Amino acid sequence: MKSILEKLYYGEISPCSRPTPTTERYKEASLEVEQIKKEILAKYPDSNELIERFEDANHITAACEGLQDFERGFSLGTLIMLEVMTTE
């Protein structure tokens, strides 16, 4: 059986790819986002390009936040391991 580091190295796991959340709260929020987008487009039909720019920028900020959360979590996990291994 491969170690976690081997799996990471060979691309068998990716820390940045994760399944889409399946919670009810997430589903409801996603539907709300789509509904709001439809309402904006109905009210302002010429705003499609602006909405697309907004969505692109929002995806970039979400990716940056995800990376920062991953880095922070990894660092915290490492600090916990160090403390556990050095505590008598």
C-alpha positions as CSV (number, residue, x, y, z in Angstrom):
1,M,0.0,0.0,0.0
2,K,1.4,3.4,-1.0
3,S,2.0,6.0,1.7
4,I,0.1,9.3,1.7
5,L,3.2,11.0,0.4
6,E,3.6,8.6,-2.5
7,K,-0.1,9.1,-3.4
8,L,0.4,12.9,-3.3
9,Y,3.5,12.7,-5.4
10,Y,2.0,10.6,-8.1
11,G,-1.2,12.7,-8.3
12,E,-3.5,10.0,-6.9
13,I,-4.8,12.6,-4.4
14,S,-5.0,16.3,-4.7
15,P,-5.4,18.5,-1.7
16,C,-7.2,21.2,-3.8
17,S,-9.7,18.9,-5.4
18,R,-12.6,18.0,-3.2
19,P,-16.2,16.9,-3.9
20,T,-18.9,19.5,-4.1
21,P,-20.6,19.8,-0.7
22,T,-23.9,17.9,-0.5
23,T,-25.4,19.4,2.6
24,E,-28.9,20.8,2.4
25,R,-27.6,24.3,3.3
26,Y,-25.1,24.2,0.4
27,K,-27.9,23.1,-2.0
28,E,-30.2,25.8,-0.9
29,A,-27.5,28.5,-1.2
30,S,-26.6,27.3,-4.7
31,L,-30.2,27.5,-5.8
32,E,-30.5,31.0,-4.2
33,V,-27.4,32.1,-6.1
34,E,-28.9,30.9,-9.4
35,Q,-32.3,32.5,-8.7
36,I,-30.7,35.8,-7.9
37,K,-28.7,35.7,-11.1
38,K,-31.8,35.0,-13.1
39,E,-33.6,37.9,-11.4
40,I,-30.7,40.3,-12.1
41,L,-30.6,39.2,-15.8
42,A,-34.4,39.7,-16.0
43,K,-34.2,43.1,-14.5
44,Y,-31.0,44.2,-16.3
45,P,-30.7,42.1,-19.5
46,D,-27.5,43.9,-20.6
47,S,-25.7,42.8,-17.4
48,N,-24.6,39.3,-18.5
49,E,-21.0,40.3,-19.1
50,L,-20.8,42.1,-15.8
51,I,-22.2,39.1,-14.0
52,E,-19.7,36.8,-15.7
53,R,-16.8,39.1,-14.7
54,F,-18.2,39.1,-11.1
55,E,-18.4,35.3,-11.1
56,D,-14.9,34.9,-12.5
57,A,-13.5,37.3,-9.8
58,N,-15.5,35.5,-7.1
59,H,-14.1,32.1,-8.2
60,I,-10.5,33.5,-8.0
61,T,-11.0,34.9,-4.5
62,A,-12.6,31.6,-3.4
63,A,-9.6,29.7,-4.8
64,C,-7.2,32.0,-3.0
65,E,-9.1,31.5,0.2
66,G,-9.1,27.8,-0.3
67,L,-5.3,27.8,-0.7
68,Q,-4.8,29.9,2.4
69,D,-7.1,27.6,4.4
70,F,-5.2,24.6,3.2
71,E,-1.9,26.2,4.1
72,R,-3.1,27.2,7.5
73,G,-4.6,23.8,8.2
74,F,-1.4,22.0,7.1
75,S,0.7,24.2,9.3
76,L,-1.7,23.7,12.2
77,G,-1.6,19.9,11.7
78,T,2.2,20.0,11.6
79,L,2.4,22.0,14.8
80,I,0.0,19.6,16.5
81,M,2.2,16.6,15.4
82,L,5.3,18.4,16.7
83,E,3.7,19.0,20.1
84,V,2.4,15.5,20.4
85,M,5.8,14.0,19.5
86,T,7.8,16.3,21.9
87,T,5.4,16.1,24.9
88,E,6.3,13.5,27.5
